[in-house]
Amino acid sequence: MKDKLDISDQDVYEAMREIEGYIDISMSDFRELYEHTYKHAVKRILHSTRLDEIMTSDVISVTEQTGMPEIIRAMASGSISGLPVVDAENHVVGVVSEKDIFRALGGKKDVGFWDILTNCMEVNKCLLRSVAGQTAGEIMSSPAITLKVGDSAQDAVRLFKGKAINRLPVVDEDNILEGIVTRTDLLHAHLNIDEQ
């Protein structure tokens, strides 16, 4: 990834096109030029960074038949807030996230962790009991929003922003699960750019 971090002539050219008027190379002009150039370099790097370079390949997933206790255990054991749902051939058919579980518990999006704890502290009002028999197939978000292995980190950024999601299953051409990319993965990729 080191050679991707070099600022290209194209990055400088694009940055210069954004600055109005004649460029006098004073310190403030240089700083402005550098900021624009850096922005273009990061955009180019994210566009040229493939998801298979930053994704997690060892993915915890569940099937549509997986019950709620197993889903919660899988999330807890991996310290994750969501996971892909796959069929028998490992095709991604949906995603189960904390939001999906909260929605199943309260029937609405705005049920949160503290609501669940408050209700569980009251005798016979634990919301978790109401969904204990449900499966991933019943609560998952479907169809899953996915990206292909060869797609770029910039593609992921656009989807995260546009769809307000936190994770994207990464699939091959046959929709078979290959990995997962999260906002955290993108943050680490960006921090690696800054460090280099």
Biotite code that builds the C-alpha atoms (Angstrom):
import biotite.structure as struc

atoms = struc.array([
    struc.Atom([0.000, 0.000, 0.000], chain_id="A", res_id=1, res_name="MET", atom_name="CA", element="C"),
    struc.Atom([3.037, 2.296, 0.409], chain_id="A", res_id=2, res_name="LYS", atom_name="CA", element="C"),
    struc.Atom([3.335, 3.110, -3.320], chain_id="A", res_id=3, res_name="ASP", atom_name="CA", element="C"),
    struc.Atom([-0.373, 4.034, -3.370], chain_id="A", res_id=4, res_name="LYS", atom_name="CA", element="C"),
    struc.Atom([0.311, 6.771, -0.802], chain_id="A", res_id=5, res_name="LEU", atom_name="CA", element="C"),
    struc.Atom([2.543, 8.890, -3.018], chain_id="A", res_id=6, res_name="ASP", atom_name="CA", element="C"),
    struc.Atom([0.798, 12.079, -4.085], chain_id="A", res_id=7, res_name="ILE", atom_name="CA", element="C"),
    struc.Atom([0.445, 11.934, -7.846], chain_id="A", res_id=8, res_name="SER", atom_name="CA", element="C"),
    struc.Atom([0.654, 14.761, -10.378], chain_id="A", res_id=9, res_name="ASP", atom_name="CA", element="C"),
    struc.Atom([-3.063, 14.148, -11.005], chain_id="A", res_id=10, res_name="GLN", atom_name="CA", element="C"),
    struc.Atom([-3.805, 14.737, -7.295], chain_id="A", res_id=11, res_name="ASP", atom_name="CA", element="C"),
    struc.Atom([-1.927, 18.061, -7.440], chain_id="A", res_id=12, res_name="VAL", atom_name="CA", element="C"),
    struc.Atom([-3.639, 19.024, -10.706], chain_id="A", res_id=13, res_name="TYR", atom_name="CA", element="C"),
    struc.Atom([-7.110, 18.269, -9.292], chain_id="A", res_id=14, res_name="GLU", atom_name="CA", element="C"),
    struc.Atom([-6.306, 20.250, -6.145], chain_id="A", res_id=15, res_name="ALA", atom_name="CA", element="C"),
    struc.Atom([-5.051, 23.231, -8.150], chain_id="A", res_id=16, res_name="MET", atom_name="CA", element="C"),
    struc.Atom([-8.239, 23.239, -10.228], chain_id="A", res_id=17, res_name="ARG", atom_name="CA", element="C"),
    struc.Atom([-10.252, 23.671, -7.004], chain_id="A", res_id=18, res_name="GLU", atom_name="CA", element="C"),
    struc.Atom([-8.391, 26.805, -5.953], chain_id="A", res_id=19, res_name="ILE", atom_name="CA", element="C"),
    struc.Atom([-9.671, 29.984, -7.558], chain_id="A", res_id=20, res_name="GLU", atom_name="CA", element="C"),
    struc.Atom([-7.289, 32.544, -9.047], chain_id="A", res_id=21, res_name="GLY", atom_name="CA", element="C"),
    struc.Atom([-3.519, 32.641, -9.454], chain_id="A", res_id=22, res_name="TYR", atom_name="CA", element="C"),
    struc.Atom([-1.520, 30.530, -7.002], chain_id="A", res_id=23, res_name="ILE", atom_name="CA", element="C"),
    struc.Atom([1.212, 32.461, -5.268], chain_id="A", res_id=24, res_name="ASP", atom_name="CA", element="C"),
    struc.Atom([3.241, 29.999, -3.248], chain_id="A", res_id=25, res_name="ILE", atom_name="CA", element="C"),
    struc.Atom([2.923, 31.640, 0.103], chain_id="A", res_id=26, res_name="SER", atom_name="CA", element="C"),
    struc.Atom([2.669, 29.484, 3.203], chain_id="A", res_id=27, res_name="MET", atom_name="CA", element="C"),
    struc.Atom([-1.124, 29.807, 3.371], chain_id="A", res_id=28, res_name="SER", atom_name="CA", element="C"),
    struc.Atom([-1.480, 29.002, -0.358], chain_id="A", res_id=29, res_name="ASP", atom_name="CA", element="C"),
    struc.Atom([0.781, 25.999, 0.028], chain_id="A", res_id=30, res_name="PHE", atom_name="CA", element="C"),
    struc.Atom([-1.234, 24.820, 3.026], chain_id="A", res_id=31, res_name="ARG", atom_name="CA", element="C"),
    struc.Atom([-4.468, 25.171, 1.031], chain_id="A", res_id=32, res_name="GLU", atom_name="CA", element="C"),
    struc.Atom([-2.949, 23.383, -1.961], chain_id="A", res_id=33, res_name="LEU", atom_name="CA", element="C"),
    struc.Atom([-1.671, 20.606, 0.288], chain_id="A", res_id=34, res_name="TYR", atom_name="CA", element="C"),
    struc.Atom([-5.082, 20.113, 1.934], chain_id="A", res_id=35, res_name="GLU", atom_name="CA", element="C"),
    struc.Atom([-6.791, 19.805, -1.459], chain_id="A", res_id=36, res_name="HIS", atom_name="CA", element="C"),
    struc.Atom([-4.040, 17.534, -2.761], chain_id="A", res_id=37, res_name="THR", atom_name="CA", element="C"),
    struc.Atom([-4.219, 15.310, 0.305], chain_id="A", res_id=38, res_name="TYR", atom_name="CA", element="C"),
    struc.Atom([-8.001, 14.992, -0.074], chain_id="A", res_id=39, res_name="LYS", atom_name="CA", element="C"),
    struc.Atom([-7.574, 13.874, -3.700], chain_id="A", res_id=40, res_name="HIS", atom_name="CA", element="C"),
    struc.Atom([-4.798, 11.447, -2.783], chain_id="A", res_id=41, res_name="ALA", atom_name="CA", element="C"),
    struc.Atom([-6.900, 9.822, -0.034], chain_id="A", res_id=42, res_name="VAL", atom_name="CA", element="C"),
    struc.Atom([-9.884, 9.583, -2.392], chain_id="A", res_id=43, res_name="LYS", atom_name="CA", element="C"),
    struc.Atom([-7.685, 7.956, -5.062], chain_id="A", res_id=44, res_name="ARG", atom_name="CA", element="C"),
    struc.Atom([-6.177, 5.549, -2.529], chain_id="A", res_id=45, res_name="ILE", atom_name="CA", element="C"),
    struc.Atom([-9.584, 4.543, -1.154], chain_id="A", res_id=46, res_name="LEU", atom_name="CA", element="C"),
    struc.Atom([-10.799, 4.049, -4.709], chain_id="A", res_id=47, res_name="HIS", atom_name="CA", element="C"),
    struc.Atom([-7.814, 1.850, -5.546], chain_id="A", res_id=48, res_name="SER", atom_name="CA", element="C"),
    struc.Atom([-7.921, -0.131, -2.267], chain_id="A", res_id=49, res_name="THR", atom_name="CA", element="C"),
    struc.Atom([-9.884, -3.313, -2.856], chain_id="A", res_id=50, res_name="ARG", atom_name="CA", element="C"),
    struc.Atom([-12.148, -4.667, -0.159], chain_id="A", res_id=51, res_name="LEU", atom_name="CA", element="C"),
    struc.Atom([-10.227, -7.943, -0.026], chain_id="A", res_id=52, res_name="ASP", atom_name="CA", element="C"),
    struc.Atom([-7.248, -5.890, 1.224], chain_id="A", res_id=53, res_name="GLU", atom_name="CA", element="C"),
    struc.Atom([-9.107, -4.577, 4.290], chain_id="A", res_id=54, res_name="ILE", atom_name="CA", element="C"),
    struc.Atom([-12.015, -6.962, 4.973], chain_id="A", res_id=55, res_name="MET", atom_name="CA", element="C"),
    struc.Atom([-12.198, -9.579, 7.703], chain_id="A", res_id=56, res_name="THR", atom_name="CA", element="C"),
    struc.Atom([-12.121, -13.001, 6.044], chain_id="A", res_id=57, res_name="SER", atom_name="CA", element="C"),
    struc.Atom([-12.887, -15.095, 9.115], chain_id="A", res_id=58, res_name="ASP", atom_name="CA", element="C"),
    struc.Atom([-16.574, -14.187, 9.335], chain_id="A", res_id=59, res_name="VAL", atom_name="CA", element="C"),
    struc.Atom([-19.013, -15.329, 11.990], chain_id="A", res_id=60, res_name="ILE", atom_name="CA", element="C"),
    struc.Atom([-22.307, -16.054, 10.253], chain_id="A", res_id=61, res_name="SER", atom_name="CA", element="C"),
    struc.Atom([-25.611, -17.771, 11.019], chain_id="A", res_id=62, res_name="VAL", atom_name="CA", element="C"),
    struc.Atom([-28.291, -19.492, 8.962], chain_id="A", res_id=63, res_name="THR", atom_name="CA", element="C"),
    struc.Atom([-31.942, -18.515, 8.647], chain_id="A", res_id=64, res_name="GLU", atom_name="CA", element="C"),
    struc.Atom([-32.814, -21.309, 11.105], chain_id="A", res_id=65, res_name="GLN", atom_name="CA", element="C"),
    struc.Atom([-30.429, -20.109, 13.828], chain_id="A", res_id=66, res_name="THR", atom_name="CA", element="C"),
    struc.Atom([-32.358, -19.260, 17.004], chain_id="A", res_id=67, res_name="GLY", atom_name="CA", element="C"),
    struc.Atom([-32.107, -16.067, 19.004], chain_id="A", res_id=68, res_name="MET", atom_name="CA", element="C"),
    struc.Atom([-30.004, -17.546, 21.854], chain_id="A", res_id=69, res_name="PRO", atom_name="CA", element="C"),
    struc.Atom([-27.373, -18.742, 19.330], chain_id="A", res_id=70, res_name="GLU", atom_name="CA", element="C"),
    struc.Atom([-27.419, -15.383, 17.498], chain_id="A", res_id=71, res_name="ILE", atom_name="CA", element="C"),
    struc.Atom([-26.810, -13.508, 20.748], chain_id="A", res_id=72, res_name="ILE", atom_name="CA", element="C"),
    struc.Atom([-24.051, -15.936, 21.783], chain_id="A", res_id=73, res_name="ARG", atom_name="CA", element="C"),
    struc.Atom([-22.363, -15.563, 18.369], chain_id="A", res_id=74, res_name="ALA", atom_name="CA", element="C"),
    struc.Atom([-22.436, -11.770, 18.605], chain_id="A", res_id=75, res_name="MET", atom_name="CA", element="C"),
    struc.Atom([-21.191, -11.804, 22.185], chain_id="A", res_id=76, res_name="ALA", atom_name="CA", element="C"),
    struc.Atom([-18.379, -14.275, 21.498], chain_id="A", res_id=77, res_name="SER", atom_name="CA", element="C"),
    struc.Atom([-17.124, -12.212, 18.563], chain_id="A", res_id=78, res_name="GLY", atom_name="CA", element="C"),
    struc.Atom([-17.770, -8.834, 20.243], chain_id="A", res_id=79, res_name="SER", atom_name="CA", element="C"),
    struc.Atom([-19.703, -7.814, 17.126], chain_id="A", res_id=80, res_name="ILE", atom_name="CA", element="C"),
    struc.Atom([-22.954, -5.953, 16.598], chain_id="A", res_id=81, res_name="SER", atom_name="CA", element="C"),
    struc.Atom([-24.156, -7.770, 13.504], chain_id="A", res_id=82, res_name="GLY", atom_name="CA", element="C"),
    struc.Atom([-23.544, -10.765, 11.286], chain_id="A", res_id=83, res_name="LEU", atom_name="CA", element="C"),
    struc.Atom([-24.469, -12.142, 7.869], chain_id="A", res_id=84, res_name="PRO", atom_name="CA", element="C"),
    struc.Atom([-27.203, -14.737, 7.439], chain_id="A", res_id=85, res_name="VAL", atom_name="CA", element="C"),
    struc.Atom([-26.338, -17.401, 4.869], chain_id="A", res_id=86, res_name="VAL", atom_name="CA", element="C"),
    struc.Atom([-28.141, -20.307, 3.236], chain_id="A", res_id=87, res_name="ASP", atom_name="CA", element="C"),
    struc.Atom([-26.862, -23.898, 2.960], chain_id="A", res_id=88, res_name="ALA", atom_name="CA", element="C"),
    struc.Atom([-24.535, -22.950, 0.056], chain_id="A", res_id=89, res_name="GLU", atom_name="CA", element="C"),
    struc.Atom([-23.098, -19.936, 1.959], chain_id="A", res_id=90, res_name="ASN", atom_name="CA", element="C"),
    struc.Atom([-25.013, -17.380, -0.159], chain_id="A", res_id=91, res_name="HIS", atom_name="CA", element="C"),
    struc.Atom([-25.747, -14.213, 1.787], chain_id="A", res_id=92, res_name="VAL", atom_name="CA", element="C"),
    struc.Atom([-29.511, -13.864, 2.274], chain_id="A", res_id=93, res_name="VAL", atom_name="CA", element="C"),
    struc.Atom([-29.636, -11.201, 4.975], chain_id="A", res_id=94, res_name="GLY", atom_name="CA", element="C"),
    struc.Atom([-27.970, -9.532, 7.939], chain_id="A", res_id=95, res_name="VAL", atom_name="CA", element="C"),
    struc.Atom([-28.906, -9.628, 11.621], chain_id="A", res_id=96, res_name="VAL", atom_name="CA", element="C"),
    struc.Atom([-27.789, -6.630, 13.657], chain_id="A", res_id=97, res_name="SER", atom_name="CA", element="C"),
    struc.Atom([-28.453, -5.175, 17.083], chain_id="A", res_id=98, res_name="GLU", atom_name="CA", element="C"),
    struc.Atom([-31.015, -2.908, 15.393], chain_id="A", res_id=99, res_name="LYS", atom_name="CA", element="C"),
    struc.Atom([-32.890, -5.944, 14.069], chain_id="A", res_id=100, res_name="ASP", atom_name="CA", element="C"),
    struc.Atom([-32.927, -7.524, 17.532], chain_id="A", res_id=101, res_name="ILE", atom_name="CA", element="C"),
    struc.Atom([-34.099, -4.270, 19.140], chain_id="A", res_id=102, res_name="PHE", atom_name="CA", element="C"),
    struc.Atom([-36.813, -3.945, 16.486], chain_id="A", res_id=103, res_name="ARG", atom_name="CA", element="C"),
    struc.Atom([-37.946, -7.536, 17.172], chain_id="A", res_id=104, res_name="ALA", atom_name="CA", element="C"),
    struc.Atom([-38.044, -6.782, 20.897], chain_id="A", res_id=105, res_name="LEU", atom_name="CA", element="C"),
    struc.Atom([-40.068, -3.629, 20.695], chain_id="A", res_id=106, res_name="GLY", atom_name="CA", element="C"),
    struc.Atom([-41.643, -3.700, 17.292], chain_id="A", res_id=107, res_name="GLY", atom_name="CA", element="C"),
    struc.Atom([-40.011, -0.379, 16.483], chain_id="A", res_id=108, res_name="LYS", atom_name="CA", element="C"),
    struc.Atom([-36.592, 1.024, 15.646], chain_id="A", res_id=109, res_name="LYS", atom_name="CA", element="C"),
    struc.Atom([-36.103, 3.249, 18.673], chain_id="A", res_id=110, res_name="ASP", atom_name="CA", element="C"),
    struc.Atom([-36.007, 0.522, 21.343], chain_id="A", res_id=111, res_name="VAL", atom_name="CA", element="C"),
    struc.Atom([-32.552, 0.638, 22.869], chain_id="A", res_id=112, res_name="GLY", atom_name="CA", element="C"),
    struc.Atom([-30.317, -1.199, 25.265], chain_id="A", res_id=113, res_name="PHE", atom_name="CA", element="C"),
    struc.Atom([-31.467, 0.822, 28.281], chain_id="A", res_id=114, res_name="TRP", atom_name="CA", element="C"),
    struc.Atom([-35.133, 0.177, 27.462], chain_id="A", res_id=115, res_name="ASP", atom_name="CA", element="C"),
    struc.Atom([-34.422, -3.553, 27.466], chain_id="A", res_id=116, res_name="ILE", atom_name="CA", element="C"),
    struc.Atom([-32.546, -3.410, 30.780], chain_id="A", res_id=117, res_name="LEU", atom_name="CA", element="C"),
    struc.Atom([-35.268, -1.307, 32.393], chain_id="A", res_id=118, res_name="THR", atom_name="CA", element="C"),
    struc.Atom([-37.984, -3.758, 31.347], chain_id="A", res_id=119, res_name="ASN", atom_name="CA", element="C"),
    struc.Atom([-35.897, -6.797, 32.359], chain_id="A", res_id=120, res_name="CYS", atom_name="CA", element="C"),
    struc.Atom([-35.486, -5.399, 35.870], chain_id="A", res_id=121, res_name="MET", atom_name="CA", element="C"),
    struc.Atom([-39.248, -5.390, 36.304], chain_id="A", res_id=122, res_name="GLU", atom_name="CA", element="C"),
    struc.Atom([-40.698, -8.815, 37.135], chain_id="A", res_id=123, res_name="VAL", atom_name="CA", element="C"),
    struc.Atom([-42.132, -10.687, 34.118], chain_id="A", res_id=124, res_name="ASN", atom_name="CA", element="C"),
    struc.Atom([-41.428, -7.823, 31.730], chain_id="A", res_id=125, res_name="LYS", atom_name="CA", element="C"),
    struc.Atom([-38.175, -9.017, 30.198], chain_id="A", res_id=126, res_name="CYS", atom_name="CA", element="C"),
    struc.Atom([-38.503, -8.293, 26.490], chain_id="A", res_id=127, res_name="LEU", atom_name="CA", element="C"),
    struc.Atom([-35.916, -10.957, 25.643], chain_id="A", res_id=128, res_name="LEU", atom_name="CA", element="C"),
    struc.Atom([-38.381, -13.692, 26.558], chain_id="A", res_id=129, res_name="ARG", atom_name="CA", element="C"),
    struc.Atom([-40.726, -12.466, 23.840], chain_id="A", res_id=130, res_name="SER", atom_name="CA", element="C"),
    struc.Atom([-38.221, -13.186, 21.058], chain_id="A", res_id=131, res_name="VAL", atom_name="CA", element="C"),
    struc.Atom([-36.388, -16.208, 22.458], chain_id="A", res_id=132, res_name="ALA", atom_name="CA", element="C"),
    struc.Atom([-38.107, -18.537, 19.966], chain_id="A", res_id=133, res_name="GLY", atom_name="CA", element="C"),
    struc.Atom([-37.486, -16.423, 16.876], chain_id="A", res_id=134, res_name="GLN", atom_name="CA", element="C"),
    struc.Atom([-34.922, -17.248, 14.195], chain_id="A", res_id=135, res_name="THR", atom_name="CA", element="C"),
    struc.Atom([-32.480, -15.193, 12.150], chain_id="A", res_id=136, res_name="ALA", atom_name="CA", element="C"),
    struc.Atom([-34.744, -15.614, 9.136], chain_id="A", res_id=137, res_name="GLY", atom_name="CA", element="C"),
    struc.Atom([-37.613, -13.960, 11.022], chain_id="A", res_id=138, res_name="GLU", atom_name="CA", element="C"),
    struc.Atom([-35.746, -10.889, 12.216], chain_id="A", res_id=139, res_name="ILE", atom_name="CA", element="C"),
    struc.Atom([-32.988, -10.308, 9.633], chain_id="A", res_id=140, res_name="MET", atom_name="CA", element="C"),
    struc.Atom([-32.803, -7.356, 7.276], chain_id="A", res_id=141, res_name="SER", atom_name="CA", element="C"),
    struc.Atom([-33.202, -8.725, 3.774], chain_id="A", res_id=142, res_name="SER", atom_name="CA", element="C"),
    struc.Atom([-32.118, -8.591, 1.061], chain_id="A", res_id=143, res_name="PRO", atom_name="CA", element="C"),
    struc.Atom([-28.627, -7.973, 2.368], chain_id="A", res_id=144, res_name="ALA", atom_name="CA", element="C"),
    struc.Atom([-26.717, -4.996, 1.040], chain_id="A", res_id=145, res_name="ILE", atom_name="CA", element="C"),
    struc.Atom([-23.423, -6.475, -0.158], chain_id="A", res_id=146, res_name="THR", atom_name="CA", element="C"),
    struc.Atom([-20.324, -5.571, -2.116], chain_id="A", res_id=147, res_name="LEU", atom_name="CA", element="C"),
    struc.Atom([-18.109, -7.710, -4.325], chain_id="A", res_id=148, res_name="LYS", atom_name="CA", element="C"),
    struc.Atom([-14.554, -8.709, -3.410], chain_id="A", res_id=149, res_name="VAL", atom_name="CA", element="C"),
    struc.Atom([-13.095, -6.480, -6.150], chain_id="A", res_id=150, res_name="GLY", atom_name="CA", element="C"),
    struc.Atom([-15.078, -3.392, -5.153], chain_id="A", res_id=151, res_name="ASP", atom_name="CA", element="C"),
    struc.Atom([-13.209, -0.502, -3.593], chain_id="A", res_id=152, res_name="SER", atom_name="CA", element="C"),
    struc.Atom([-13.090, 0.937, -0.107], chain_id="A", res_id=153, res_name="ALA", atom_name="CA", element="C"),
    struc.Atom([-14.629, 4.078, -1.638], chain_id="A", res_id=154, res_name="GLN", atom_name="CA", element="C"),
    struc.Atom([-17.641, 1.974, -2.722], chain_id="A", res_id=155, res_name="ASP", atom_name="CA", element="C"),
    struc.Atom([-18.042, 0.885, 0.902], chain_id="A", res_id=156, res_name="ALA", atom_name="CA", element="C"),
    struc.Atom([-17.792, 4.473, 2.149], chain_id="A", res_id=157, res_name="VAL", atom_name="CA", element="C"),
    struc.Atom([-20.586, 5.516, -0.226], chain_id="A", res_id=158, res_name="ARG", atom_name="CA", element="C"),
    struc.Atom([-22.859, 2.674, 0.915], chain_id="A", res_id=159, res_name="LEU", atom_name="CA", element="C"),
    struc.Atom([-22.172, 3.231, 4.615], chain_id="A", res_id=160, res_name="PHE", atom_name="CA", element="C"),
    struc.Atom([-23.047, 6.885, 4.167], chain_id="A", res_id=161, res_name="LYS", atom_name="CA", element="C"),
    struc.Atom([-26.038, 6.406, 1.900], chain_id="A", res_id=162, res_name="GLY", atom_name="CA", element="C"),
    struc.Atom([-27.647, 3.449, 3.688], chain_id="A", res_id=163, res_name="LYS", atom_name="CA", element="C"),
    struc.Atom([-26.737, 4.300, 7.307], chain_id="A", res_id=164, res_name="ALA", atom_name="CA", element="C"),
    struc.Atom([-25.350, 0.814, 7.952], chain_id="A", res_id=165, res_name="ILE", atom_name="CA", element="C"),
    struc.Atom([-22.299, -0.378, 9.893], chain_id="A", res_id=166, res_name="ASN", atom_name="CA", element="C"),
    struc.Atom([-21.204, -3.534, 8.076], chain_id="A", res_id=167, res_name="ARG", atom_name="CA", element="C"),
    struc.Atom([-21.225, -4.961, 4.567], chain_id="A", res_id=168, res_name="LEU", atom_name="CA", element="C"),
    struc.Atom([-20.888, -8.619, 3.688], chain_id="A", res_id=169, res_name="PRO", atom_name="CA", element="C"),
    struc.Atom([-18.364, -9.054, 0.872], chain_id="A", res_id=170, res_name="VAL", atom_name="CA", element="C"),
    struc.Atom([-19.325, -11.697, -1.680], chain_id="A", res_id=171, res_name="VAL", atom_name="CA", element="C"),
    struc.Atom([-17.912, -13.292, -4.820], chain_id="A", res_id=172, res_name="ASP", atom_name="CA", element="C"),
    struc.Atom([-19.619, -13.240, -8.218], chain_id="A", res_id=173, res_name="GLU", atom_name="CA", element="C"),
    struc.Atom([-21.981, -16.033, -7.082], chain_id="A", res_id=174, res_name="ASP", atom_name="CA", element="C"),
    struc.Atom([-23.058, -14.150, -3.907], chain_id="A", res_id=175, res_name="ASN", atom_name="CA", element="C"),
    struc.Atom([-21.037, -16.513, -1.703], chain_id="A", res_id=176, res_name="ILE", atom_name="CA", element="C"),
    struc.Atom([-19.742, -14.940, 1.513], chain_id="A", res_id=177, res_name="LEU", atom_name="CA", element="C"),
    struc.Atom([-16.023, -14.113, 1.332], chain_id="A", res_id=178, res_name="GLU", atom_name="CA", element="C"),
    struc.Atom([-15.662, -11.590, 4.142], chain_id="A", res_id=179, res_name="GLY", atom_name="CA", element="C"),
    struc.Atom([-17.126, -8.603, 5.892], chain_id="A", res_id=180, res_name="ILE", atom_name="CA", element="C"),
    struc.Atom([-16.080, -4.964, 5.967], chain_id="A", res_id=181, res_name="VAL", atom_name="CA", element="C"),
    struc.Atom([-17.085, -2.607, 8.752], chain_id="A", res_id=182, res_name="THR", atom_name="CA", element="C"),
    struc.Atom([-16.797, 1.095, 9.415], chain_id="A", res_id=183, res_name="ARG", atom_name="CA", element="C"),
    struc.Atom([-13.948, 0.178, 11.767], chain_id="A", res_id=184, res_name="THR", atom_name="CA", element="C"),
    struc.Atom([-12.077, -1.547, 8.916], chain_id="A", res_id=185, res_name="ASP", atom_name="CA", element="C"),
    struc.Atom([-12.376, 1.622, 6.848], chain_id="A", res_id=186, res_name="LEU", atom_name="CA", element="C"),
    struc.Atom([-11.199, 3.736, 9.770], chain_id="A", res_id=187, res_name="LEU", atom_name="CA", element="C"),
    struc.Atom([-8.143, 1.491, 10.188], chain_id="A", res_id=188, res_name="HIS", atom_name="CA", element="C"),
    struc.Atom([-7.409, 1.744, 6.458], chain_id="A", res_id=189, res_name="ALA", atom_name="CA", element="C"),
    struc.Atom([-7.642, 5.538, 6.678], chain_id="A", res_id=190, res_name="HIS", atom_name="CA", element="C"),
    struc.Atom([-5.410, 5.628, 9.765], chain_id="A", res_id=191, res_name="LEU", atom_name="CA", element="C"),
    struc.Atom([-2.845, 3.489, 7.921], chain_id="A", res_id=192, res_name="ASN", atom_name="CA", element="C"),
    struc.Atom([-2.859, 6.089, 5.138], chain_id="A", res_id=193, res_name="ILE", atom_name="CA", element="C"),
    struc.Atom([-2.277, 8.872, 7.685], chain_id="A", res_id=194, res_name="ASP", atom_name="CA", element="C"),
    struc.Atom([0.544, 6.953, 9.399], chain_id="A", res_id=195, res_name="GLU", atom_name="CA", element="C"),
    struc.Atom([2.346, 6.300, 6.130], chain_id="A", res_id=196, res_name="GLN", atom_name="CA", element="C"),
])
